[in-house]
Amino acid sequence: MASAVLASPDGQPSFGQKLGQLLKATRTQLPTVTVEYRSLSVEADALVGSYGNPSVANSFTAMAKFLTFQGGLKTRPVQLLQGVNGVLEPVRGWEP
């Protein structure tokens, strides 16, 4: 059904083009969202040692250790972002 609505016969404007023309003609503005963040911190677990380098050999080694119950992969926490503030706003000047 969606493909039938979005498809356009040859020479006729598509649904998106018609909607854009209608929004321009009525000077309707689409709703916008602004995201504000304060003290954003992001932490991830990083692999330690040669396990951090993806390769076929490391994959097989890790799988063998997992299957033989020799322990999991060694990881340590790494701070990617700490105390970051900012605002994400929609692009201004975009016209349909």
N, C-alpha and C positions, 0 to 999 in steps of 0.2 A: 504494500500500500504506500509506504514512504517513497519508494522508488518511483511510483506512478505520480505522486505529488511533485517530487523534485525534478522529474524528467520534463523536458519541454520539446514539443515538435519543432521541426526546422523552421527558423525564421521568427519564432515567438520567444518572448523573454521567459526565463525560468522563474520558478517560485521565489527564489532568493532575490532575483532582480526586481520582481514585482513588489516584494516586501520592502526592499530598499527604496524604490521609487515612492511607495506609499508613505514610508517614514519620513522621507525628505519633504514630500508635499505637505504633510501635516505638521512638520517640524516637531515630531515626537522624539524625545530623548529616551534611550534605553536606560533601565536602572543600572546603577554602578555600585560596586562594593569596594570599600577601602579597608585594608587589613593593616593594623598597627601592632607591632610587637615590641616588648620591652624585656630586657635582661634574658634574651634568648640564649640558651646553652644547648649544644648538641654534642653528645658523646657516643662513641662507637667502640665495639670490640675489634681490635686489630690482631691479626695472626702474628705470632712471634717466630723469628728465625726464618728458615728457608721455606716454611709453609706460606709465607706472605707472597712468594713469587709463584704465580700460577704456571704450572707446567704439567705435562703428562706424567712425568716421574713423581712429582709431589702428589698428584692426585692418587696414583696407585699406592704410594707409601701411606698416605692418610687413610685410604680405604682398607689396606692391610692391617694397620694398627687398630682401626675401628672394629674390623671383623674378628680380630684375635683378642679383643678386650684389653689392649695394652694402654688404654687411656685415650682421652680425647685430644683435640688440637689445643695447643697452648695459645691463649689470647691475653691481651692486656688492654685496659681502657685507654682510649685516646680522645682528648678534647679537640673537637673540630671547630666549634664556635663557643665563645664564652662572653657573656654579658653584652650581646649585640642588640642594638635598638634600631628600629626603622619603620618605614611605612611603605606598603605596596599599594599603588594607586593605578586605576585603569589608564590606558593611553589616551591622551587628550588629542583632539583634532581628527580622530577617526570618523569617517563618514561612510554610512552604508551605501 
